[in-house]
Amino acid sequence: MKKSIVVFFLICLFSCTGRDSIEAYPIITTQEFDSIISEDSKLMLAANPVVYAINFKDSVNLNDKEENEQNYFSEYDENFYTHDSLKVFVDDKNLDFHTSEFNFFSIPPPPPPKIKDSIYDNENGVYEYEYEYDTDKEFEELLLKMEQRKRVHYKTYPVYIYNYGESQTVIQAPIATELFILLEAKDKNNEWKPVEYFEQYGFLCGTGHRDYVLKPKHYLLTTVKRYKGDYKTKLRVKFRSFDKVFYSNEFEGFINYSQFQSDSIIEKTKQRLANRDSITISQKLKWMFLND
């Protein structure tokens, strides 16, 4: 009788505090690929978050792009910003997992136009050029490069963002890239430090920016890279949405210890923002690591 009471108490405890673990992760059908890369970086790299699918439960096919994208957005009002019913899980046991890591900034630039003719402007002392464009051919070449790039995959960890609440909730999307998320690791002092940073892009217009809406009891799927390296340690994912920071479960993995070094990245960011006021620069630097 006492044993039954204890089991009932534990069930109630976990159900009241939200979902703390996933007994069985959703089944993922990975994208078609040609090659898989293991990232072995000596430098701290910019996080490259991609939202592969949203609003699914038991399974998702990453090859079905239209089905996955149609669930991205929904109408909502400001009340959904206040929901705090999110958990972040990393499936570190799926060691065969890999994804393209292909997003907006992976699109190769179009080739430069060809010079058809030139005329020397005697008055201004410069050449005026006449260009020719083979628009259809260039567009076809660009599409081919995009498809080839999508088939180059990286070893990654699946990252699930789960809405355990009873109502849909809003997840903040950056203007550029797709999520505020990066990887952290424990250093030799047993302190959590970022081993990735969030890139600070300039103002972009015409993006059609919208935030994500996650249905109750549904998942969003993203990834972080599964690095190679000389240092085995504890890892976790740091995720931010509006003014809330979430951390995933901890798991073991490898990095290179030099990936903790952020001084050069911070200095370059300061130089790029040199014409901004000190408060703006300070805020930008904090957001590089998703801090307050």
C-alpha positions in Angstrom: 0.0 0.0 0.0 2.8 2.4 0.9 4.6 1.6 -2.3 1.5 2.5 -4.3 1.2 5.8 -2.5 4.8 6.7 -3.3 4.4 5.9 -7.0 1.2 7.9 -7.2 3.0 10.9 -5.5 5.9 10.8 -8.0 3.5 10.7 -10.9 1.7 13.7 -9.6 4.9 15.5 -8.9 6.3 15.2 -12.4 2.9 16.0 -14.0 2.7 19.2 -12.1 6.2 20.4 -12.9 5.9 19.9 -16.7 7.6 17.3 -18.8 11.1 16.7 -17.5 12.2 13.9 -19.9 11.1 12.2 -23.1 10.7 8.4 -22.8 10.6 7.9 -26.6 11.8 10.6 -28.9 9.8 11.2 -32.2 10.9 9.2 -35.2 12.8 11.3 -37.7 13.3 10.4 -41.3 16.5 12.2 -42.3 17.0 14.2 -45.4 18.7 12.6 -48.5 22.4 13.3 -48.6 25.7 12.7 -50.5 28.3 13.2 -47.7 28.5 13.8 -43.9 31.0 16.2 -42.3 32.3 15.9 -38.7 33.0 19.5 -37.5 36.5 19.7 -35.9 36.9 23.4 -35.3 39.7 25.0 -33.4 37.7 28.3 -33.3 34.4 29.3 -31.7 31.9 29.2 -34.6 28.7 31.1 -35.0 25.6 29.0 -34.2 23.7 28.1 -37.3 20.2 27.1 -36.1 17.7 25.7 -38.6 14.1 24.9 -37.8 13.5 21.7 -39.6 9.9 21.0 -38.6 7.3 22.3 -36.1 4.0 21.2 -34.7 4.5 17.4 -35.0 4.1 14.7 -32.3 5.3 11.2 -33.0 7.2 11.4 -36.2 8.5 13.8 -38.9 9.9 13.3 -42.4 12.5 15.9 -43.1 12.2 15.3 -46.9 8.7 16.5 -46.9 9.6 20.2 -46.9 6.1 21.6 -47.8 4.4 19.6 -45.0 6.9 20.8 -42.5 6.9 24.5 -43.5 3.1 24.9 -43.6 3.0 24.3 -39.9 5.4 27.1 -39.1 3.1 30.0 -38.4 -0.3 30.8 -37.1 -2.3 33.8 -35.9 -1.9 34.8 -32.3 -2.3 37.7 -29.9 0.0 39.2 -27.3 -1.3 36.9 -24.5 0.7 34.0 -25.9 3.9 35.8 -25.2 3.5 35.2 -21.5 3.4 31.4 -21.7 6.3 29.6 -20.1 5.4 26.0 -21.0 8.5 25.0 -22.9 11.1 22.3 -22.4 14.3 21.7 -24.4 15.6 18.2 -24.9 18.7 16.9 -26.7 18.8 13.4 -28.0 22.5 12.6 -27.5 22.0 8.8 -28.1 21.1 9.2 -31.8 24.8 9.1 -33.0 23.9 8.4 -36.6 21.9 11.6 -36.9 22.9 14.2 -39.5 21.3 17.3 -41.1 22.1 19.8 -43.9 22.4 22.9 -41.6 21.3 24.8 -44.7 19.5 28.2 -44.1 19.2 31.6 -45.7 22.9 32.5 -45.2 23.9 29.2 -46.9 22.6 30.3 -50.2 25.5 31.0 -52.6 25.6 34.4 -54.3 24.7 34.6 -58.0 27.7 34.9 -60.4 28.8 38.4 -61.4 27.5 39.8 -64.7 29.7 39.5 -67.8 31.2 42.7 -69.4 29.8 43.0 -72.9 31.5 46.2 -73.9 33.2 49.3 -72.5 33.3 53.0 -73.5 35.9 55.4 -72.1 34.3 58.6 -70.7 36.8 61.4 -71.5 35.1 64.0 -69.4 35.2 62.0 -66.2 38.3 59.9 -67.1 36.6 56.5 -66.3 35.3 53.5 -68.3 31.5 52.9 -68.6 30.7 49.3 -68.9 27.8 47.5 -70.6 26.9 44.2 -68.9 25.1 41.2 -70.2 23.1 38.8 -68.0 22.1 35.3 -68.7 19.4 35.3 -66.1 17.8 32.0 -66.7 21.1 30.2 -66.8 22.4 31.9 -63.7 19.3 31.1 -61.8 19.5 27.4 -62.8 23.1 27.3 -61.7 22.2 28.9 -58.4 19.4 26.3 -57.8 21.9 23.5 -58.6 24.4 24.9 -56.1 21.7 25.1 -53.4 20.6 21.5 -54.0 24.2 20.3 -53.9 24.8 22.3 -50.6 21.7 20.8 -49.0 23.1 17.3 -49.6 26.2 18.0 -47.7 25.3 17.1 -44.1 26.9 17.7 -40.7 26.8 15.3 -37.7 24.3 16.9 -35.4 22.3 16.3 -32.3 18.5 16.5 -32.6 17.1 19.3 -30.4 13.4 19.2 -29.4 11.5 22.2 -28.1 8.3 20.8 -26.5 5.2 22.7 -25.5 3.9 20.8 -22.5 1.1 23.4 -21.8 -2.6 23.3 -22.7 -2.4 26.3 -25.0 -0.3 27.3 -28.1 2.7 29.4 -27.3 4.9 31.8 -29.3 8.6 31.2 -29.9 10.7 34.2 -30.9 12.4 34.1 -34.3 15.4 36.3 -35.0 15.3 38.7 -38.0 18.1 36.7 -39.5 18.8 33.0 -38.9 16.0 30.9 -37.4 16.3 30.6 -33.5 18.1 32.1 -30.6 20.1 29.0 -29.7 23.7 27.9 -29.1 25.9 25.2 -27.5 27.5 25.5 -24.1 30.1 23.3 -22.4 31.8 22.9 -19.0 35.4 24.1 -18.8 38.2 22.8 -16.6 36.8 24.9 -13.7 33.5 23.1 -14.0 31.8 26.4 -15.2 29.4 26.6 -18.1 30.8 28.6 -21.0 29.5 29.1 -24.6 31.4 27.3 -27.4 29.3 29.0 -30.0 28.1 32.6 -30.4 25.0 34.2 -32.0 26.0 36.3 -35.1 25.1 40.0 -34.9 23.8 40.9 -38.3 23.0 44.4 -39.6 19.4 45.5 -40.3 17.6 43.5 -42.9 14.4 44.6 -44.6 11.8 42.8 -46.6 12.2 39.6 -44.6 8.6 38.9 -44.0 9.6 38.2 -40.4 7.1 36.3 -38.2 7.5 34.4 -34.9 6.7 30.7 -34.5 3.6 29.3 -32.9 3.9 26.0 -31.2 0.7 24.0 -30.5 0.2 22.3 -27.1 1.8 18.9 -26.7 3.7 19.4 -30.0 7.4 19.7 -30.9 9.7 22.0 -32.8 12.9 20.3 -34.2 16.2 22.0 -34.6 19.8 20.9 -34.1 23.3 21.7 -32.8 26.5 20.4 -34.3 28.1 17.3 -32.9 31.7 18.5 -32.7 34.9 16.4 -32.8 37.8 17.5 -30.5 40.4 16.9 -27.9 38.3 17.7 -24.8 35.5 15.5 -23.5 33.0 17.3 -21.2 29.4 18.0 -20.3 27.4 19.9 -22.9 24.0 21.6 -23.0 21.9 23.7 -25.3 21.0 27.3 -24.4 17.8 28.6 -25.9 16.2 32.0 -25.6 12.7 33.3 -26.5 11.8 36.8 -25.7 13.0 37.4 -22.1 13.2 33.8 -21.1 16.2 31.5 -21.2 15.9 27.7 -21.3 18.5 25.0 -20.9 18.4 21.5 -22.2 19.4 18.3 -20.4 23.1 17.8 -19.9 25.0 15.2 -22.0 28.6 14.2 -22.7 30.4 15.1 -25.9 33.6 16.4 -27.4 34.9 19.9 -28.4 38.3 21.5 -28.8 39.2 23.4 -25.7 40.1 26.4 -27.9 36.4 26.8 -28.7 36.0 28.6 -25.4 38.1 31.5 -26.7 35.8 34.4 -27.6 38.1 37.4 -27.3 38.8 37.9 -31.0 35.1 37.5 -31.9 34.1 40.1 -29.3 36.8 42.5 -30.5 35.6 42.2 -34.1 32.1 42.9 -33.1 33.2 46.0 -31.2 35.0 47.3 -34.2 32.0 46.6 -36.5 29.8 48.6 -34.0 32.3 51.3 -33.4 29.9 54.0 -34.6 27.2 52.9 -32.1 26.7 54.1 -28.5 28.1 52.2 -25.6 24.8 50.9 -24.4 23.9 49.5 -27.8 27.3 47.8 -28.0 26.9 46.3 -24.5 23.5 44.9 -25.4 24.8 43.4 -28.7 27.7 41.7 -26.9 25.3 40.2 -24.3 23.0 38.9 -27.1 26.0 37.2 -28.7 25.8 34.6 -25.9 22.0 35.0 -25.3 22.6 36.8 -21.9 20.4 39.4 -20.3 
